[in-house]
Amino acid sequence: MDFNSQQYYQSASLGTESLGRYTAKTFGWMFSGLLTTFIISIATYISGAFMLVFTIPYAYLILAGLELAVVVYLSARIEKLSVGGARALFFAYAVLNGIVFSSLFLVYQVTVLIWVFAATSLFFGIMAVLGYTTNADFSRLRPFMTAGLIFLVVFWLLAMFIDLGQFETIMCTFGIFLFLVFTAYDTQKIRAYHAYYSGRADMAAKASIFSALQLYLDFINLFLYLLRFLGKKNN
């Protein structure tokens, strides 16, 4: 789903649900996803189940592949999925991510994770408010954001085979900046979906779930880059 800059500010009839309620509902789904990830990661770590999961050969690659498949399928089939199906896929992704995140408790202290989570929430909140209230058109930065994502993917793929540790701090700084911009951009798109799907309650609901997933991904990526940049690993 995509929109041009004019559609961000169109003043079409917005149906019975106000923009404020629609936005609150979208962020509600997003925070529900984060809570699910948090609960699953804690439960997986405390129960020791993560040890069983990660003894499976290529477990990380399998989980990463499943996560990617969920995102791609939801993005490609959002118009044909039922509202319940879209929600199920969203929470399936949150559960998979929770399993992956359980390993963070081995690498970082709990106090560090909490502190970085709080910092992420603050930065995310500031950019979300900026994206929601400003009249600036963040869609103009879309080529930069796309190129930035490709650049980060290439860098981390190379880092799997070549020691690029000396550039990690620079790349983490860039990643933080990139996902702050994505946060404002994706928050701004909530208004576009609300206007575009006025009168189509089913599509508006699915667009809300899709927006929640995008914001969830922005938060998670911002958290991970801040954790790499600020967090001290266990010895």
Sine and cosine of phi, psi and omega as CSV:
sin_phi,cos_phi,sin_psi,cos_psi,sin_omega,cos_omega
0.00,0.00,0.73,-0.69,-0.03,-1.00
-0.48,-0.88,0.36,-0.93,-0.07,-1.00
-0.58,-0.82,0.49,-0.87,0.11,-0.99
-1.00,0.08,0.09,-1.00,-0.13,-0.99
-0.90,0.44,-0.54,0.84,-0.02,-1.00
-0.90,0.43,-0.57,0.82,-0.04,-1.00
-0.95,0.32,-0.28,0.96,0.05,-1.00
-0.93,0.36,-0.40,0.92,-0.13,-0.99
-0.82,-0.58,0.24,0.97,-0.01,-1.00
-0.91,0.40,0.54,-0.84,-0.08,-1.00
-0.93,-0.37,0.78,0.63,0.03,-1.00
-0.96,0.28,0.22,-0.98,0.07,-1.00
-0.89,0.46,0.74,-0.67,-0.15,-0.99
-0.97,-0.25,0.26,0.97,0.10,-0.99
0.95,0.32,-0.27,-0.96,-0.10,-0.99
-0.99,0.13,-0.40,0.92,-0.03,-1.00
-1.00,-0.01,0.83,-0.56,-0.03,-1.00
-0.94,0.34,0.34,-0.94,0.03,-1.00
-0.89,0.46,-0.65,0.76,0.00,-1.00
-0.88,0.48,-0.69,0.72,0.02,-1.00
-0.92,0.39,-0.65,0.76,0.00,-1.00
-0.90,0.44,-0.67,0.74,0.02,-1.00
-0.91,0.42,-0.70,0.72,0.02,-1.00
-0.88,0.48,-0.64,0.77,0.02,-1.00
-0.90,0.44,-0.67,0.75,0.01,-1.00
-0.88,0.47,-0.73,0.68,0.02,-1.00
-0.93,0.37,-0.48,0.88,0.08,-1.00
-0.89,0.46,-0.70,0.71,0.07,-1.00
-0.89,0.45,-0.66,0.75,-0.01,-1.00
-0.87,0.48,-0.73,0.69,0.00,-1.00
-0.94,0.33,-0.48,0.88,0.11,-0.99
-0.90,0.43,-0.63,0.77,0.07,-1.00
-0.90,0.44,-0.68,0.73,0.03,-1.00
-0.90,0.44,-0.66,0.75,0.02,-1.00
-0.90,0.44,-0.65,0.76,0.05,-1.00
-0.88,0.48,-0.72,0.70,0.03,-1.00
-0.87,0.50,-0.69,0.73,-0.01,-1.00
-0.89,0.45,-0.73,0.68,-0.03,-1.00
-0.90,0.44,-0.69,0.72,-0.01,-1.00
-0.91,0.42,-0.65,0.76,-0.01,-1.00
-0.91,0.41,-0.67,0.74,0.03,-1.00
-0.90,0.43,-0.73,0.68,-0.03,-1.00
-0.90,0.45,-0.66,0.75,-0.01,-1.00
-0.91,0.42,-0.62,0.79,-0.01,-1.00
-0.96,0.28,-0.75,0.66,-0.06,-1.00
-0.90,0.45,-0.63,0.78,-0.02,-1.00
-0.96,0.26,-0.26,0.96,-0.05,-1.00
0.99,0.15,0.09,1.00,-0.03,-1.00
-0.90,0.43,-0.42,0.91,-0.01,-1.00
-0.90,0.44,-0.47,0.88,0.03,-1.00
-0.92,0.40,-0.60,0.80,0.04,-1.00
-0.94,0.35,-0.66,0.76,-0.03,-1.00
-0.89,0.45,-0.73,0.68,-0.13,-0.99
-1.00,0.06,0.08,1.00,0.19,-0.98
-1.00,0.09,-0.22,0.98,0.07,-1.00
-0.95,0.31,0.78,-0.63,0.02,-1.00
-0.83,0.56,0.73,-0.68,0.04,-1.00
0.88,0.48,0.50,0.86,-0.02,-1.00
-0.85,0.53,-0.68,0.74,-0.01,-1.00
-0.87,0.48,-0.68,0.73,-0.01,-1.00
-0.92,0.40,-0.62,0.79,0.01,-1.00
-0.90,0.44,-0.73,0.68,0.00,-1.00
-0.90,0.43,-0.66,0.75,0.03,-1.00
-0.89,0.46,-0.64,0.77,0.02,-1.00
-0.91,0.43,-0.65,0.76,0.03,-1.00
-0.90,0.43,-0.67,0.74,0.02,-1.00
-0.88,0.47,-0.71,0.70,0.02,-1.00
-0.89,0.46,-0.65,0.76,0.00,-1.00
-0.89,0.46,-0.65,0.76,0.02,-1.00
-0.89,0.45,-0.72,0.69,-0.02,-1.00
-0.90,0.44,-0.71,0.70,-0.03,-1.00
-0.90,0.43,-0.69,0.72,-0.02,-1.00
-0.91,0.42,-0.69,0.72,0.01,-1.00
-0.90,0.44,-0.66,0.75,0.00,-1.00
-0.91,0.41,-0.66,0.75,-0.09,-1.00
-0.98,0.19,-0.47,0.88,-0.12,-0.99
-0.92,-0.39,0.23,0.97,-0.12,-0.99
-0.85,0.53,-0.58,0.82,-0.04,-1.00
-0.97,0.24,-0.38,0.93,-0.03,-1.00
-0.98,-0.18,-0.33,0.94,0.02,-1.00
-0.94,0.33,0.44,-0.90,0.18,-0.98
-0.97,0.23,0.28,-0.96,0.04,-1.00
-0.87,0.49,-0.68,0.74,0.03,-1.00
-0.88,0.47,-0.62,0.78,0.03,-1.00
-0.91,0.42,-0.65,0.76,0.02,-1.00
-0.90,0.44,-0.67,0.74,0.03,-1.00
-0.91,0.42,-0.65,0.76,0.00,-1.00
-0.88,0.47,-0.68,0.74,0.02,-1.00
-0.92,0.40,-0.63,0.77,0.02,-1.00
-0.87,0.50,-0.74,0.68,-0.02,-1.00
-0.96,0.27,-0.45,0.90,0.11,-0.99
-0.89,0.46,-0.66,0.75,0.05,-1.00
-0.90,0.44,-0.68,0.73,0.00,-1.00
-0.88,0.48,-0.62,0.78,0.03,-1.00
-0.92,0.40,-0.74,0.67,0.02,-1.00
-0.85,0.53,-0.67,0.74,0.00,-1.00
-0.92,0.40,-0.56,0.83,0.04,-1.00
-0.89,0.46,-0.63,0.77,0.04,-1.00
-0.89,0.45,-0.70,0.72,0.02,-1.00
-0.90,0.44,-0.68,0.73,-0.07,-1.00
-0.94,0.35,-0.29,0.96,0.01,-1.00
-0.87,0.50,-0.46,0.89,0.00,-1.00
-0.95,0.33,-0.31,0.95,0.00,-1.00
-0.90,0.44,-0.46,0.89,-0.01,-1.00
-0.93,0.36,-0.34,0.94,0.09,-1.00
-0.98,0.18,-0.47,0.88,-0.12,-0.99
-1.00,-0.06,-0.59,0.81,-0.08,-1.00
-0.83,-0.56,0.47,-0.88,0.09,-1.00
-0.95,0.32,0.48,-0.88,-0.02,-1.00
-0.86,0.50,-0.64,0.77,0.00,-1.00
-0.89,0.47,-0.59,0.81,0.03,-1.00
-0.92,0.40,-0.69,0.72,0.01,-1.00
-0.88,0.47,-0.66,0.75,0.01,-1.00
-0.91,0.40,-0.68,0.73,-0.03,-1.00
-0.90,0.43,-0.70,0.71,0.01,-1.00
-0.93,0.37,-0.59,0.81,0.06,-1.00
-0.88,0.48,-0.66,0.75,0.02,-1.00
-0.90,0.43,-0.67,0.74,0.02,-1.00
-0.90,0.44,-0.65,0.76,0.04,-1.00
-0.88,0.48,-0.70,0.72,0.00,-1.00
-0.87,0.50,-0.65,0.76,0.00,-1.00
-0.91,0.42,-0.79,0.61,-0.02,-1.00
-0.89,0.45,-0.67,0.74,0.01,-1.00
-0.88,0.48,-0.71,0.71,-0.01,-1.00
-0.88,0.48,-0.67,0.74,0.01,-1.00
-0.88,0.47,-0.72,0.69,-0.03,-1.00
-0.94,0.33,-0.55,0.83,0.04,-1.00
-0.91,0.42,-0.68,0.73,0.04,-1.00
-0.90,0.44,-0.67,0.75,0.03,-1.00
-0.87,0.49,-0.72,0.69,-0.01,-1.00
-0.90,0.44,-0.55,0.83,-0.05,-1.00
-0.98,0.20,-0.54,0.84,-0.14,-0.99
-0.99,-0.16,-0.44,0.90,-0.09,-1.00
-0.98,0.22,0.43,-0.90,0.11,-0.99
-1.00,-0.08,-0.01,1.00,0.04,-1.00
-0.90,0.44,0.60,-0.80,-0.04,-1.00
-0.99,-0.11,0.99,-0.15,-0.04,-1.00
-0.95,0.30,-0.21,0.98,0.02,-1.00
-0.91,0.42,-0.36,0.93,0.04,-1.00
-0.92,0.38,-0.33,0.94,0.02,-1.00
-1.00,-0.02,0.07,1.00,-0.06,-1.00
-0.84,0.54,-0.68,0.73,0.05,-1.00
-0.86,0.50,-0.64,0.77,0.04,-1.00
-0.89,0.45,-0.70,0.72,-0.03,-1.00
-0.91,0.42,-0.66,0.75,0.03,-1.00
-0.90,0.44,-0.73,0.68,0.02,-1.00
-0.89,0.46,-0.62,0.79,0.02,-1.00
-0.90,0.45,-0.67,0.74,0.04,-1.00
-0.88,0.47,-0.71,0.70,0.02,-1.00
-0.87,0.49,-0.68,0.74,0.00,-1.00
-0.88,0.48,-0.70,0.72,0.01,-1.00
-0.91,0.42,-0.67,0.74,0.01,-1.00
-0.88,0.48,-0.71,0.70,0.01,-1.00
-0.89,0.46,-0.68,0.74,-0.01,-1.00
-0.87,0.49,-0.75,0.66,-0.06,-1.00
-0.95,0.32,-0.46,0.89,0.11,-0.99
-0.92,0.38,-0.68,0.73,0.05,-1.00
-0.90,0.43,-0.59,0.81,-0.03,-1.00
-0.91,0.42,-0.33,0.95,0.05,-1.00
-0.95,0.31,-0.37,0.93,-0.08,-1.00
-0.87,-0.50,-0.37,0.93,-0.03,-1.00
-0.81,-0.59,0.62,-0.79,0.03,-1.00
-0.97,0.26,0.97,-0.23,0.01,-1.00
-0.91,-0.42,0.44,0.90,-0.08,-1.00
-0.83,0.55,-0.54,0.84,-0.04,-1.00
-0.91,0.41,-0.33,0.94,0.01,-1.00
-0.98,-0.19,0.02,1.00,-0.11,-0.99
-0.89,0.45,-0.67,0.74,0.00,-1.00
-0.87,0.49,-0.67,0.74,0.02,-1.00
-0.89,0.45,-0.69,0.72,-0.03,-1.00
-0.93,0.36,-0.57,0.82,0.05,-1.00
-0.92,0.40,-0.65,0.76,0.05,-1.00
-0.88,0.48,-0.70,0.72,0.03,-1.00
-0.90,0.44,-0.66,0.75,0.00,-1.00
-0.89,0.45,-0.65,0.76,0.05,-1.00
-0.87,0.50,-0.76,0.65,0.00,-1.00
-0.88,0.48,-0.68,0.73,-0.04,-1.00
-0.88,0.47,-0.72,0.70,-0.06,-1.00
-0.98,0.19,-0.31,0.95,0.20,-0.98
-0.92,0.39,-0.67,0.75,0.04,-1.00
-0.91,0.41,-0.68,0.74,0.04,-1.00
-0.86,0.50,-0.61,0.79,0.00,-1.00
-0.87,0.49,-0.74,0.67,0.02,-1.00
-0.90,0.43,-0.66,0.75,-0.02,-1.00
-0.90,0.44,-0.73,0.68,-0.05,-1.00
-0.95,0.32,-0.53,0.85,0.09,-1.00
-0.91,0.41,-0.66,0.75,0.01,-1.00
-0.89,0.45,-0.53,0.85,-0.02,-1.00
-0.93,0.37,-0.32,0.95,0.03,-1.00
-0.86,0.50,-0.66,0.75,0.03,-1.00
-0.88,0.47,-0.63,0.78,-0.02,-1.00
-0.91,0.41,-0.70,0.72,0.01,-1.00
-0.90,0.44,-0.65,0.76,-0.01,-1.00
-0.87,0.49,-0.68,0.74,0.01,-1.00
-0.96,0.27,-0.68,0.73,-0.10,-0.99
-0.91,0.41,-0.61,0.79,-0.05,-1.00
-0.98,-0.19,0.40,0.92,0.08,-1.00
-0.84,0.54,0.77,-0.64,0.01,-1.00
1.00,0.05,-0.08,1.00,0.04,-1.00
-0.86,-0.51,0.99,0.13,-0.15,-0.99
-0.85,0.53,-0.63,0.77,-0.04,-1.00
-0.91,0.40,-0.70,0.71,-0.01,-1.00
-0.94,0.34,-0.59,0.81,0.05,-1.00
-0.88,0.47,-0.65,0.76,0.02,-1.00
-0.91,0.41,-0.67,0.74,0.01,-1.00
-0.93,0.36,-0.60,0.80,0.05,-1.00
-0.90,0.43,-0.55,0.84,0.06,-1.00
-0.90,0.44,-0.68,0.73,0.05,-1.00
-0.90,0.43,-0.67,0.74,0.01,-1.00
-0.89,0.46,-0.68,0.73,0.05,-1.00
-0.89,0.45,-0.65,0.76,0.02,-1.00
-0.87,0.49,-0.64,0.76,0.03,-1.00
-0.90,0.44,-0.69,0.73,0.01,-1.00
-0.88,0.47,-0.70,0.72,0.02,-1.00
-0.92,0.39,-0.61,0.79,0.07,-1.00
-0.86,0.51,-0.73,0.69,0.01,-1.00
-0.90,0.43,-0.62,0.79,0.06,-1.00
-0.87,0.49,-0.72,0.69,-0.02,-1.00
-0.89,0.45,-0.73,0.68,-0.04,-1.00
-0.88,0.47,-0.72,0.70,0.00,-1.00
-0.92,0.40,-0.63,0.78,0.06,-1.00
-0.89,0.45,-0.66,0.75,0.04,-1.00
-0.87,0.48,-0.72,0.70,-0.04,-1.00
-0.91,0.41,-0.64,0.77,0.01,-1.00
-0.95,0.32,-0.61,0.79,0.09,-1.00
-0.91,0.41,-0.60,0.80,0.01,-1.00
-0.90,0.43,-0.68,0.73,0.06,-1.00
-0.90,0.44,-0.59,0.81,-0.09,-1.00
-0.98,0.18,-0.62,0.78,-0.14,-0.99
-0.95,-0.31,-0.48,0.88,-0.14,-0.99
-0.97,0.24,0.60,-0.80,0.10,-0.99
-0.98,-0.21,0.79,-0.61,-0.05,-1.00
-0.97,0.22,0.43,-0.90,0.09,-1.00
-0.91,0.41,0.51,-0.86,0.04,-1.00
-0.98,0.20,0.00,0.00,0.00,0.00
